[in-house]
Amino acid sequence: MSTLQTILAILPGIFICFWIFYRDRYEREPIFLLIICFIVGVLSTIPAIALERIGFDLGIQESENPVEVFILSFGVVAFSEELVKFIGVMIFAYPWKYFNEPMDGIVYSVMVSMGFATLENLLYSDLYGIDTIILRAFTAVPAHAAFGILMGYHIGRAKFKLGNRYWQLFLGLAAAVVFHGAYDFFLLQQNIPELSILAIVILVICIFYTRKLIQIHNDGSPFNEESEKLVIIEPNHNITENTEEIDIIEEDQIIEEKEIIEDTPFNKDQEDIPNKKSDTDSNYWDDQLFK
């Protein structure tokens, strides 16, 4: 493998690492932790290959049988690769004190994914040459990043109790596996070659969707001073029929923004977060997603 091939194989993953780093607008992560996550992604290729070999040894291979291709795409390749990346994030990033806002779930997941994709790219470069590496720079590598964003979005929600923690973690892994599996299926199926274009369609949809997820977590960041102000009004109030005059009985029925911030999941002084708050926070994030 030439020096040029090596550089071309590494550059796409590094570029996306910098891109996601600067997309974290309000409280960026320490560089050394991001490097650790990248290395974790590189090393995660080892158990991924081992899991995939189990599937291959069971006779699940590329073929003209669409059922076998479906099992290979979703059950062997997508599940194996996304599972090891998920475990890497949960072990080496999730417990850190620096994981202090939902957006960090996306950042750390993408770092692990780019470590994985970069080593995978180097292996493909050695096997298939420079043309394949150039093609993968615009397809497979961004796909791994998009799958990482899908996973990280829900890991961030789970970390800060924006919905049921275990359900959010399941959704993160499941979303990555489903999109990854669908992408691989249309590339690997051999019955209708024209269907391979659907892999690109899935990738484009996934990229646009994940950009929305990044925006949601940035907008809802506790470090974002311009985020929407949450004002909660107690139910006992009287609103006149005249729309120009709204009388609220007692001023103390309005909970000030400062008090809300002190009672959010992002306040480090809070030792315990009441479960009832998670429903409010979860609804906020869901409303942003479907705007």
C-alpha positions as protocol buffer text, in pm:
chain_id: "A"
residue {
  index: 1
  type: MET
  ca { x: 0 y: 0 z: 0 }
}
residue {
  index: 2
  type: SER
  ca { x: 148 y: 332 z: -109 }
}
residue {
  index: 3
  type: THR
  ca { x: 182 y: 644 z: 104 }
}
residue {
  index: 4
  type: LEU
  ca { x: -84 y: 815 z: -108 }
}
residue {
  index: 5
  type: GLN
  ca { x: -329 y: 531 z: -47 }
}
residue {
  index: 6
  type: THR
  ca { x: -265 y: 547 z: 327 }
}
residue {
  index: 7
  type: ILE
  ca { x: -327 y: 922 z: 338 }
}
residue {
  index: 8
  type: LEU
  ca { x: -645 y: 896 z: 132 }
}
residue {
  index: 9
  type: ALA
  ca { x: -770 y: 616 z: 356 }
}
residue {
  index: 10
  type: ILE
  ca { x: -713 y: 816 z: 675 }
}
residue {
  index: 11
  type: LEU
  ca { x: -822 y: 1165 z: 566 }
}
residue {
  index: 12
  type: PRO
  ca { x: -1203 y: 1115 z: 544 }
}
residue {
  index: 13
  type: GLY
  ca { x: -1233 y: 990 z: 902 }
}
residue {
  index: 14
  type: ILE
  ca { x: -1008 y: 1267 z: 1038 }
}
residue {
  index: 15
  type: PHE
  ca { x: -1204 y: 1529 z: 845 }
}
residue {
  index: 16
  type: ILE
  ca { x: -1533 y: 1409 z: 995 }
}
residue {
  index: 17
  type: CYS
  ca { x: -1378 y: 1406 z: 1343 }
}
residue {
  index: 18
  type: PHE
  ca { x: -1291 y: 1775 z: 1307 }
}
residue {
  index: 19
  type: TRP
  ca { x: -1634 y: 1847 z: 1159 }
}
residue {
  index: 20
  type: ILE
  ca { x: -1824 y: 1694 z: 1450 }
}
residue {
  index: 21
  type: PHE
  ca { x: -1586 y: 1857 z: 1700 }
}
residue {
  index: 22
  type: TYR
  ca { x: -1677 y: 2203 z: 1569 }
}
residue {
  index: 23
  type: ARG
  ca { x: -2046 y: 2114 z: 1549 }
}
residue {
  index: 24
  type: ASP
  ca { x: -2040 y: 2087 z: 1929 }
}
residue {
  index: 25
  type: ARG
  ca { x: -2091 y: 2460 z: 1964 }
}
residue {
  index: 26
  type: TYR
  ca { x: -2122 y: 2527 z: 2335 }
}
residue {
  index: 27
  type: GLU
  ca { x: -1897 y: 2299 z: 2544 }
}
residue {
  index: 28
  type: ARG
  ca { x: -1636 y: 2106 z: 2349 }
}
residue {
  index: 29
  type: GLU
  ca { x: -1475 y: 1790 z: 2475 }
}
residue {
  index: 30
  type: PRO
  ca { x: -1110 y: 1751 z: 2583 }
}
residue {
  index: 31
  type: ILE
  ca { x: -894 y: 1649 z: 2289 }
}
residue {
  index: 32
  type: PHE
  ca { x: -728 y: 1362 z: 2473 }
}
residue {
  index: 33
  type: LEU
  ca { x: -1067 y: 1200 z: 2541 }
}
residue {
  index: 34
  type: LEU
  ca { x: -1162 y: 1227 z: 2175 }
}
residue {
  index: 35
  type: ILE
  ca { x: -835 y: 1059 z: 2080 }
}
residue {
  index: 36
  type: ILE
  ca { x: -908 y: 779 z: 2327 }
}
residue {
  index: 37
  type: CYS
  ca { x: -1249 y: 726 z: 2168 }
}
residue {
  index: 38
  type: PHE
  ca { x: -1093 y: 719 z: 1822 }
}
residue {
  index: 39
  type: ILE
  ca { x: -843 y: 454 z: 1936 }
}
residue {
  index: 40
  type: VAL
  ca { x: -1128 y: 256 z: 2095 }
}
residue {
  index: 41
  type: GLY
  ca { x: -1298 y: 260 z: 1755 }
}
residue {
  index: 42
  type: VAL
  ca { x: -985 y: 132 z: 1586 }
}
residue {
  index: 43
  type: LEU
  ca { x: -952 y: -153 z: 1837 }
}
residue {
  index: 44
  type: SER
  ca { x: -1323 y: -237 z: 1815 }
}
residue {
  index: 45
  type: THR
  ca { x: -1266 y: -373 z: 1465 }
}
residue {
  index: 46
  type: ILE
  ca { x: -1105 y: -681 z: 1626 }
}
residue {
  index: 47
  type: PRO
  ca { x: -1416 y: -810 z: 1807 }
}
residue {
  index: 48
  type: ALA
  ca { x: -1630 y: -701 z: 1511 }
}
residue {
  index: 49
  type: ILE
  ca { x: -1426 y: -922 z: 1274 }
}
residue {
  index: 50
  type: ALA
  ca { x: -1450 y: -1209 z: 1523 }
}
residue {
  index: 51
  type: LEU
  ca { x: -1829 y: -1180 z: 1542 }
}
residue {
  index: 52
  type: GLU
  ca { x: -1861 y: -1157 z: 1165 }
}
residue {
  index: 53
  type: ARG
  ca { x: -1646 y: -1469 z: 1123 }
}
residue {
  index: 54
  type: ILE
  ca { x: -1893 y: -1659 z: 1338 }
}
residue {
  index: 55
  type: GLY
  ca { x: -2166 y: -1568 z: 1091 }
}
residue {
  index: 56
  type: PHE
  ca { x: -1949 y: -1662 z: 795 }
}
residue {
  index: 57
  type: ASP
  ca { x: -1863 y: -1997 z: 956 }
}
residue {
  index: 58
  type: LEU
  ca { x: -2236 y: -2063 z: 992 }
}
residue {
  index: 59
  type: GLY
  ca { x: -2265 y: -2033 z: 616 }
}
residue {
  index: 60
  type: ILE
  ca { x: -2407 y: -1681 z: 599 }
}
residue {
  index: 61
  type: GLN
  ca { x: -2237 y: -1541 z: 292 }
}
residue {
  index: 62
  type: GLU
  ca { x: -2306 y: -1314 z: -4 }
}
residue {
  index: 63
  type: SER
  ca { x: -2538 y: -1493 z: -244 }
}
residue {
  index: 64
  type: GLU
  ca { x: -2828 y: -1449 z: -481 }
}
residue {
  index: 65
  type: ASN
  ca { x: -3069 y: -1553 z: -207 }
}
residue {
  index: 66
  type: PRO
  ca { x: -3221 y: -1228 z: -73 }
}
residue {
  index: 67
  type: VAL
  ca { x: -3302 y: -1389 z: 263 }
}
residue {
  index: 68
  type: GLU
  ca { x: -2939 y: -1483 z: 320 }
}
residue {
  index: 69
  type: VAL
  ca { x: -2829 y: -1137 z: 211 }
}
residue {
  index: 70
  type: PHE
  ca { x: -3080 y: -984 z: 455 }
}
residue {
  index: 71
  type: ILE
  ca { x: -2945 y: -1193 z: 744 }
}
residue {
  index: 72
  type: LEU
  ca { x: -2588 y: -1113 z: 642 }
}
residue {
  index: 73
  type: SER
  ca { x: -2655 y: -739 z: 618 }
}
residue {
  index: 74
  type: PHE
  ca { x: -2859 y: -691 z: 935 }
}
residue {
  index: 75
  type: GLY
  ca { x: -2770 y: -983 z: 1160 }
}
residue {
  index: 76
  type: VAL
  ca { x: -2402 y: -1029 z: 1086 }
}
residue {
  index: 77
  type: VAL
  ca { x: -2239 y: -712 z: 953 }
}
residue {
  index: 78
  type: ALA
  ca { x: -2457 y: -429 z: 1086 }
}
residue {
  index: 79
  type: PHE
  ca { x: -2530 y: -585 z: 1425 }
}
residue {
  index: 80
  type: SER
  ca { x: -2169 y: -691 z: 1488 }
}
residue {
  index: 81
  type: GLU
  ca { x: -2016 y: -356 z: 1393 }
}
residue {
  index: 82
  type: GLU
  ca { x: -2270 y: -133 z: 1566 }
}
residue {
  index: 83
  type: LEU
  ca { x: -2270 y: -349 z: 1880 }
}
residue {
  index: 84
  type: VAL
  ca { x: -1894 y: -320 z: 1935 }
}
residue {
  index: 85
  type: LYS
  ca { x: -1907 y: 56 z: 1872 }
}
residue {
  index: 86
  type: PHE
  ca { x: -2199 y: 89 z: 2114 }
}
residue {
  index: 87
  type: ILE
  ca { x: -2013 y: -105 z: 2383 }
}
residue {
  index: 88
  type: GLY
  ca { x: -1703 y: 109 z: 2325 }
}
residue {
  index: 89
  type: VAL
  ca { x: -1900 y: 430 z: 2385 }
}
residue {
  index: 90
  type: MET
  ca { x: -2077 y: 291 z: 2691 }
}
residue {
  index: 91
  type: ILE
  ca { x: -1754 y: 170 z: 2856 }
}
residue {
  index: 92
  type: PHE
  ca { x: -1507 y: 442 z: 2761 }
}
residue {
  index: 93
  type: ALA
  ca { x: -1720 y: 759 z: 2729 }
}
residue {
  index: 94
  type: TYR
  ca { x: -2058 y: 724 z: 2901 }
}
residue {
  index: 95
  type: PRO
  ca { x: -1921 y: 725 z: 3262 }
}
residue {
  index: 96
  type: TRP
  ca { x: -1694 y: 1029 z: 3217 }
}
residue {
  index: 97
  type: LYS
  ca { x: -1768 y: 1351 z: 3405 }
}
residue {
  index: 98
  type: TYR
  ca { x: -1691 y: 1536 z: 3081 }
}
residue {
  index: 99
  type: PHE
  ca { x: -2002 y: 1375 z: 2930 }
}
residue {
  index: 100
  type: ASN
  ca { x: -2209 y: 1666 z: 3062 }
}
residue {
  index: 101
  type: GLU
  ca { x: -2466 y: 1741 z: 2791 }
}
residue {
  index: 102
  type: PRO
  ca { x: -2670 y: 1533 z: 2542 }
}
residue {
  index: 103
  type: MET
  ca { x: -2462 y: 1652 z: 2245 }
}
residue {
  index: 104
  type: ASP
  ca { x: -2161 y: 1469 z: 2391 }
}
residue {
  index: 105
  type: GLY
  ca { x: -2329 y: 1138 z: 2312 }
}
residue {
  index: 106
  type: ILE
  ca { x: -2312 y: 1226 z: 1944 }
}
residue {
  index: 107
  type: VAL
  ca { x: -1953 y: 1351 z: 1961 }
}
residue {
  index: 108
  type: TYR
  ca { x: -1813 y: 1044 z: 2138 }
}
residue {
  index: 109
  type: SER
  ca { x: -2012 y: 802 z: 1921 }
}
residue {
  index: 110
  type: VAL
  ca { x: -1883 y: 962 z: 1603 }
}
residue {
  index: 111
  type: MET
  ca { x: -1525 y: 949 z: 1731 }
}
residue {
  index: 112
  type: VAL
  ca { x: -1554 y: 576 z: 1797 }
}
residue {
  index: 113
  type: SER
  ca { x: -1722 y: 526 z: 1459 }
}
residue {
  index: 114
  type: MET
  ca { x: -1449 y: 716 z: 1276 }
}
residue {
  index: 115
  type: GLY
  ca { x: -1177 y: 511 z: 1443 }
}
residue {
  index: 116
  type: PHE
  ca { x: -1357 y: 199 z: 1323 }
}
residue {
  index: 117
  type: ALA
  ca { x: -1414 y: 337 z: 971 }
}
residue {
  index: 118
  type: THR
  ca { x: -1055 y: 457 z: 934 }
}
residue {
  index: 119
  type: LEU
  ca { x: -899 y: 118 z: 1006 }
}
residue {
  index: 120
  type: GLU
  ca { x: -1162 y: -46 z: 786 }
}
residue {
  index: 121
  type: ASN
  ca { x: -1063 y: 197 z: 511 }
}
residue {
  index: 122
  type: LEU
  ca { x: -696 y: 105 z: 547 }
}
residue {
  index: 123
  type: LEU
  ca { x: -782 y: -264 z: 512 }
}
residue {
  index: 124
  type: TYR
  ca { x: -993 y: -198 z: 201 }
}
residue {
  index: 125
  type: SER
  ca { x: -716 y: 17 z: 56 }
}
residue {
  index: 126
  type: ASP
  ca { x: -471 y: -267 z: 86 }
}
residue {
  index: 127
  type: LEU
  ca { x: -714 y: -513 z: -75 }
}
residue {
  index: 128
  type: TYR
  ca { x: -886 y: -310 z: -347 }
}
residue {
  index: 129
  type: GLY
  ca { x: -673 y: -6 z: -423 }
}
residue {
  index: 130
  type: ILE
  ca { x: -714 y: 366 z: -453 }
}
residue {
  index: 131
  type: ASP
  ca { x: -1037 y: 373 z: -657 }
}
residue {
  index: 132
  type: THR
  ca { x: -1228 y: 195 z: -380 }
}
residue {
  index: 133
  type: ILE
  ca { x: -1087 y: 433 z: -117 }
}
residue {
  index: 134
  type: ILE
  ca { x: -1200 y: 739 z: -312 }
}
residue {
  index: 135
  type: LEU
  ca { x: -1549 y: 590 z: -348 }
}
residue {
  index: 136
  type: ARG
  ca { x: -1568 y: 501 z: 23 }
}
residue {
  index: 137
  type: ALA
  ca { x: -1468 y: 857 z: 118 }
}
residue {
  index: 138
  type: PHE
  ca { x: -1809 y: 971 z: -7 }
}
residue {
  index: 139
  type: THR
  ca { x: -2013 y: 665 z: 94 }
}
residue {
  index: 140
  type: ALA
  ca { x: -1903 y: 419 z: 361 }
}
residue {
  index: 141
  type: VAL
  ca { x: -1712 y: 662 z: 585 }
}
residue {
  index: 142
  type: PRO
  ca { x: -1993 y: 924 z: 602 }
}
residue {
  index: 143
  type: ALA
  ca { x: -2235 y: 634 z: 653 }
}
residue {
  index: 144
  type: HIS
  ca { x: -2046 y: 519 z: 962 }
}
residue {
  index: 145
  type: ALA
  ca { x: -2055 y: 878 z: 1091 }
}
residue {
  index: 146
  type: ALA
  ca { x: -2431 y: 902 z: 1032 }
}
residue {
  index: 147
  type: PHE
  ca { x: -2493 y: 571 z: 1210 }
}
residue {
  index: 148
  type: GLY
  ca { x: -2281 y: 701 z: 1498 }
}
residue {
  index: 149
  type: ILE
  ca { x: -2491 y: 1017 z: 1522 }
}
residue {
  index: 150
  type: LEU
  ca { x: -2811 y: 813 z: 1534 }
}
residue {
  index: 151
  type: MET
  ca { x: -2668 y: 604 z: 1815 }
}
residue {
  index: 152
  type: GLY
  ca { x: -2515 y: 897 z: 2001 }
}
residue {
  index: 153
  type: TYR
  ca { x: -2833 y: 1102 z: 1992 }
}
residue {
  index: 154
  type: HIS
  ca { x: -3016 y: 842 z: 2197 }
}
residue {
  index: 155
  type: ILE
  ca { x: -2717 y: 772 z: 2423 }
}
residue {
  index: 156
  type: GLY
  ca { x: -2719 y: 1143 z: 2509 }
}
residue {
  index: 157
  type: ARG
  ca { x: -3090 y: 1125 z: 2590 }
}
residue {
  index: 158
  type: ALA
  ca { x: -3033 y: 819 z: 2807 }
}
residue {
  index: 159
  type: LYS
  ca { x: -2750 y: 983 z: 2999 }
}
residue {
  index: 160
  type: PHE
  ca { x: -2965 y: 1278 z: 3102 }
}
residue {
  index: 161
  type: LYS
  ca { x: -3292 y: 1088 z: 3155 }
}
residue {
  index: 162
  type: LEU
  ca { x: -3471 y: 1239 z: 2856 }
}
residue {
  index: 163
  type: GLY
  ca { x: -3705 y: 944 z: 2845 }
}
residue {
  index: 164
  type: ASN
  ca { x: -3658 y: 592 z: 2978 }
}
residue {
  index: 165
  type: ARG
  ca { x: -3285 y: 523 z: 2993 }
}
residue {
  index: 166
  type: TYR
  ca { x: -3291 y: 161 z: 2874 }
}
residue {
  index: 167
  type: TRP
  ca { x: -3541 y: 234 z: 2600 }
}
residue {
  index: 168
  type: GLN
  ca { x: -3324 y: 518 z: 2470 }
}
residue {
  index: 169
  type: LEU
  ca { x: -3015 y: 297 z: 2470 }
}
residue {
  index: 170
  type: PHE
  ca { x: -3206 y: 29 z: 2281 }
}
residue {
  index: 171
  type: LEU
  ca { x: -3328 y: 285 z: 2029 }
}
residue {
  index: 172
  type: GLY
  ca { x: -2974 y: 410 z: 1974 }
}
residue {
  index: 173
  type: LEU
  ca { x: -2837 y: 67 z: 1895 }
}
residue {
  index: 174
  type: ALA
  ca { x: -3145 y: -39 z: 1697 }
}
residue {
  index: 175
  type: ALA
  ca { x: -3149 y: 276 z: 1480 }
}
residue {
  index: 176
  type: ALA
  ca { x: -2782 y: 233 z: 1390 }
}
residue {
  index: 177
  type: VAL
  ca { x: -2830 y: -136 z: 1307 }
}
residue {
  index: 178
  type: VAL
  ca { x: -3143 y: -75 z: 1096 }
}
residue {
  index: 179
  type: PHE
  ca { x: -2993 y: 203 z: 885 }
}
residue {
  index: 180
  type: HIS
  ca { x: -2660 y: 22 z: 854 }
}
residue {
  index: 181
  type: GLY
  ca { x: -2832 y: -305 z: 762 }
}
residue {
  index: 182
  type: ALA
  ca { x: -3053 y: -141 z: 501 }
}
residue {
  index: 183
  type: TYR
  ca { x: -2753 y: 37 z: 348 }
}
residue {
  index: 184
  type: ASP
  ca { x: -2554 y: -288 z: 325 }
}
residue {
  index: 185
  type: PHE
  ca { x: -2850 y: -492 z: 198 }
}
residue {
  index: 186
  type: PHE
  ca { x: -2900 y: -283 z: -114 }
}
residue {
  index: 187
  type: LEU
  ca { x: -2526 y: -288 z: -184 }
}
residue {
  index: 188
  type: LEU
  ca { x: -2486 y: -665 z: -133 }
}
residue {
  index: 189
  type: GLN
  ca { x: -2802 y: -796 z: -302 }
}
residue {
  index: 190
  type: GLN
  ca { x: -2729 y: -935 z: -646 }
}
residue {
  index: 191
  type: ASN
  ca { x: -3073 y: -999 z: -792 }
}
residue {
  index: 192
  type: ILE
  ca { x: -3146 y: -643 z: -907 }
}
residue {
  index: 193
  type: PRO
  ca { x: -2823 y: -442 z: -950 }
}
residue {
  index: 194
  type: GLU
  ca { x: -3021 y: -122 z: -1006 }
}
residue {
  index: 195
  type: LEU
  ca { x: -3141 y: -138 z: -643 }
}
residue {
  index: 196
  type: SER
  ca { x: -2793 y: -49 z: -523 }
}
residue {
  index: 197
  type: ILE
  ca { x: -2886 y: 316 z: -582 }
}
residue {
  index: 198
  type: LEU
  ca { x: -3120 y: 283 z: -285 }
}
residue {
  index: 199
  type: ALA
  ca { x: -2814 y: 254 z: -60 }
}
residue {
  index: 200
  type: ILE
  ca { x: -2720 y: 607 z: -163 }
}
residue {
  index: 201
  type: VAL
  ca { x: -3078 y: 722 z: -105 }
}
residue {
  index: 202
  type: ILE
  ca { x: -3069 y: 577 z: 246 }
}
residue {
  index: 203
  type: LEU
  ca { x: -2735 y: 747 z: 312 }
}
residue {
  index: 204
  type: VAL
  ca { x: -2863 y: 1087 z: 198 }
}
residue {
  index: 205
  type: ILE
  ca { x: -3181 y: 1056 z: 407 }
}
residue {
  index: 206
  type: CYS
  ca { x: -2974 y: 949 z: 706 }
}
residue {
  index: 207
  type: ILE
  ca { x: -2734 y: 1243 z: 670 }
}
residue {
  index: 208
  type: PHE
  ca { x: -3014 y: 1501 z: 651 }
}
residue {
  index: 209
  type: TYR
  ca { x: -3193 y: 1340 z: 944 }
}
residue {
  index: 210
  type: THR
  ca { x: -2881 y: 1331 z: 1161 }
}
residue {
  index: 211
  type: ARG
  ca { x: -2812 y: 1699 z: 1096 }
}
residue {
  index: 212
  type: LYS
  ca { x: -3149 y: 1766 z: 1257 }
}
residue {
  index: 213
  type: LEU
  ca { x: -3049 y: 1553 z: 1557 }
}
residue {
  index: 214
  type: ILE
  ca { x: -2731 y: 1756 z: 1602 }
}
residue {
  index: 215
  type: GLN
  ca { x: -2932 y: 2077 z: 1591 }
}
residue {
  index: 216
  type: ILE
  ca { x: -3175 y: 1949 z: 1854 }
}
residue {
  index: 217
  type: HIS
  ca { x: -2902 y: 1864 z: 2103 }
}
residue {
  index: 218
  type: ASN
  ca { x: -2719 y: 2190 z: 2037 }
}
residue {
  index: 219
  type: ASP
  ca { x: -3036 y: 2396 z: 2079 }
}
residue {
  index: 220
  type: GLY
  ca { x: -3121 y: 2214 z: 2400 }
}
residue {
  index: 221
  type: SER
  ca { x: -2770 y: 2237 z: 2545 }
}
residue {
  index: 222
  type: PRO
  ca { x: -2756 y: 2365 z: 2904 }
}
residue {
  index: 223
  type: PHE
  ca { x: -2456 y: 2573 z: 2792 }
}
residue {
  index: 224
  type: ASN
  ca { x: -2658 y: 2747 z: 2520 }
}
residue {
  index: 225
  type: GLU
  ca { x: -2754 y: 3087 z: 2659 }
}
residue {
  index: 226
  type: GLU
  ca { x: -2987 y: 3148 z: 2365 }
}
residue {
  index: 227
  type: SER
  ca { x: -3185 y: 2827 z: 2408 }
}
residue {
  index: 228
  type: GLU
  ca { x: -3562 y: 2850 z: 2447 }
}
residue {
  index: 229
  type: LYS
  ca { x: -3663 y: 2974 z: 2793 }
}
residue {
  index: 230
  type: LEU
  ca { x: -3883 y: 2732 z: 2978 }
}
residue {
  index: 231
  type: VAL
  ca { x: -4147 y: 2906 z: 3190 }
}
residue {
  index: 232
  type: ILE
  ca { x: -4382 y: 2685 z: 3385 }
}
residue {
  index: 233
  type: ILE
  ca { x: -4713 y: 2831 z: 3501 }
}
residue {
  index: 234
  type: GLU
  ca { x: -4902 y: 2665 z: 3780 }
}
residue {
  index: 235
  type: PRO
  ca { x: -5250 y: 2548 z: 3675 }
}
residue {
  index: 236
  type: ASN
  ca { x: -5445 y: 2777 z: 3916 }
}
residue {
  index: 237
  type: HIS
  ca { x: -5475 y: 3099 z: 3720 }
}
residue {
  index: 238
  type: ASN
  ca { x: -5745 y: 3313 z: 3568 }
}
residue {
  index: 239
  type: ILE
  ca { x: -5722 y: 3435 z: 3209 }
}
residue {
  index: 240
  type: THR
  ca { x: -5972 y: 3701 z: 3103 }
}
residue {
  index: 241
  type: GLU
  ca { x: -6169 y: 3666 z: 2782 }
}
residue {
  index: 242
  type: ASN
  ca { x: -6007 y: 3984 z: 2656 }
}
residue {
  index: 243
  type: THR
  ca { x: -5699 y: 3865 z: 2468 }
}
residue {
  index: 244
  type: GLU
  ca { x: -5522 y: 4194 z: 2539 }
}
residue {
  index: 245
  type: GLU
  ca { x: -5539 y: 4143 z: 2917 }
}
residue {
  index: 246
  type: ILE
  ca { x: -5408 y: 3830 z: 3080 }
}
residue {
  index: 247
  type: ASP
  ca { x: -5429 y: 3839 z: 3458 }
}
residue {
  index: 248
  type: ILE
  ca { x: -5248 y: 3580 z: 3661 }
}
residue {
  index: 249
  type: ILE
  ca { x: -5361 y: 3571 z: 4022 }
}
residue {
  index: 250
  type: GLU
  ca { x: -5026 y: 3541 z: 4200 }
}
residue {
  index: 251
  type: GLU
  ca { x: -4683 y: 3631 z: 4071 }
}
residue {
  index: 252
  type: ASP
  ca { x: -4521 y: 3348 z: 4261 }
}
residue {
  index: 253
  type: GLN
  ca { x: -4714 y: 3103 z: 4042 }
}
residue {
  index: 254
  type: ILE
  ca { x: -4450 y: 3162 z: 3774 }
}
residue {
  index: 255
  type: ILE
  ca { x: -4134 y: 2962 z: 3825 }
}
residue {
  index: 256
  type: GLU
  ca { x: -3843 y: 3178 z: 3720 }
}
residue {
  index: 257
  type: GLU
  ca { x: -3599 y: 3057 z: 3459 }
}
residue {
  index: 258
  type: LYS
  ca { x: -3321 y: 3052 z: 3719 }
}
residue {
  index: 259
  type: GLU
  ca { x: -3513 y: 2809 z: 3936 }
}
residue {
  index: 260
  type: ILE
  ca { x: -3573 y: 2583 z: 3639 }
}
residue {
  index: 261
  type: ILE
  ca { x: -3205 y: 2571 z: 3553 }
}
residue {
  index: 262
  type: GLU
  ca { x: -3123 y: 2478 z: 3912 }
}
residue {
  index: 263
  type: ASP
  ca { x: -3360 y: 2184 z: 3888 }
}
residue {
  index: 264
  type: THR
  ca { x: -3254 y: 2045 z: 3549 }
}
residue {
  index: 265
  type: PRO
  ca { x: -3054 y: 1728 z: 3490 }
}
residue {
  index: 266
  type: PHE
  ca { x: -2755 y: 1940 z: 3391 }
}
residue {
  index: 267
  type: ASN
  ca { x: -2711 y: 2105 z: 3731 }
}
residue {
  index: 268
  type: LYS
  ca { x: -2405 y: 1945 z: 3891 }
}
residue {
  index: 269
  type: ASP
  ca { x: -2531 y: 2042 z: 4239 }
}
residue {
  index: 270
  type: GLN
  ca { x: -2833 y: 1817 z: 4202 }
}
residue {
  index: 271
  type: GLU
  ca { x: -2760 y: 1480 z: 4360 }
}
residue {
  index: 272
  type: ASP
  ca { x: -3078 y: 1319 z: 4245 }
}
residue {
  index: 273
  type: ILE
  ca { x: -3314 y: 1399 z: 3960 }
}
residue {
  index: 274
  type: PRO
  ca { x: -3684 y: 1336 z: 4020 }
}
residue {
  index: 275
  type: ASN
  ca { x: -3838 y: 1105 z: 3761 }
}
residue {
  index: 276
  type: LYS
  ca { x: -4122 y: 1348 z: 3703 }
}
residue {
  index: 277
  type: LYS
  ca { x: -3882 y: 1596 z: 3540 }
}
residue {
  index: 278
  type: SER
  ca { x: -3773 y: 1351 z: 3273 }
}
residue {
  index: 279
  type: ASP
  ca { x: -4117 y: 1354 z: 3112 }
}
residue {
  index: 280
  type: THR
  ca { x: -4102 y: 1732 z: 3068 }
}
residue {
  index: 281
  type: ASP
  ca { x: -3750 y: 1720 z: 2925 }
}
residue {
  index: 282
  type: SER
  ca { x: -3837 y: 1427 z: 2699 }
}
residue {
  index: 283
  type: ASN
  ca { x: -4138 y: 1609 z: 2556 }
}
residue {
  index: 284
  type: TYR
  ca { x: -3922 y: 1912 z: 2481 }
}
residue {
  index: 285
  type: TRP
  ca { x: -3672 y: 1706 z: 2280 }
}
residue {
  index: 286
  type: ASP
  ca { x: -3951 y: 1516 z: 2100 }
}
residue {
  index: 287
  type: ASP
  ca { x: -4121 y: 1843 z: 2006 }
}
residue {
  index: 288
  type: GLN
  ca { x: -3793 y: 1970 z: 1859 }
}
residue {
  index: 289
  type: LEU
  ca { x: -3746 y: 1651 z: 1658 }
}
residue {
  index: 290
  type: PHE
  ca { x: -4083 y: 1675 z: 1484 }
}
residue {
  index: 291
  type: LYS
  ca { x: -4086 y: 2051 z: 1421 }
}
